[in-house]
Amino acid sequence: MRTIQYRDDEGERRVGMVTEDGNHVRPVDGTATMYDLACEAADGGHGLADLVERRLRDERIDYAALL
């Protein structure tokens, strides 16, 4: 699992998971930073990967466009 933090079109911070082919990012709902996501996973007794998988959206964003 490869996750990134980025800014969306409105300038808001987001977290996403890079797809296996490395060409796209799938947004993770409900969190703005990796730190917040990690804290939530730890506080809830969940693994980070499990939390990311549960919150993944189907939307795919061009990874190169985020750079």
N, C-alpha and C positions, 0 to 999 in steps of 0.2 A: 504494500500500500504506500503510495506516494501522495502526500497531501501538501497543499500550498495555501498561502494566504495571499489574497489579491484585492484589488478595488474594482467594483462593478462599474457599469456605465454612469451611475449616479454618484460615484465617488465613495460609496460605502464599502467598508471592509467586509470581506467574505472569506470563507474557507471552502476549498474544493479538493477533490481527489482526481489526480491525473489518470487518464485511462491507460490501459495496458499498452496501447500502440504509441502513447506519448504525444498524441496529436490534439487531444481534447481534455477539458476539465469538466467534471460533474460537480455542481454546487452541493454543498452540505447545508441543509436547512437548520435554522435555529441557533446559529452561532456566528460571531463576527471574527473571532480570533482563534488561533490554535491553542493559545493559553487557556481561554475560556472553555474550549472543548475538552482539553486534557483535565482541567479541574472538575468539570462536570462528570467526566468518565470516572475519575478517582472518587469523587464524593458519592457517586451512585453505585460504586462497586462494579463498574463495567469496564471491559477492555476498550481502549481507544478505537481499535479497528471495528469492534462490534457496534459502537455508537455511530461511527462514520457510516458503516453499511446500512444501518437503520434509517439514517437521515439523508441518504443520497437521493438527489432528484434525477429524473430521467434526462433532463436538459443537458445538452453538451455544448460547451463553449470552446471556440478555437483557442488553443493554448498559446499559439504564436501571437495572437491578437492581444493577449494580456501582457506581453513582454514590452 
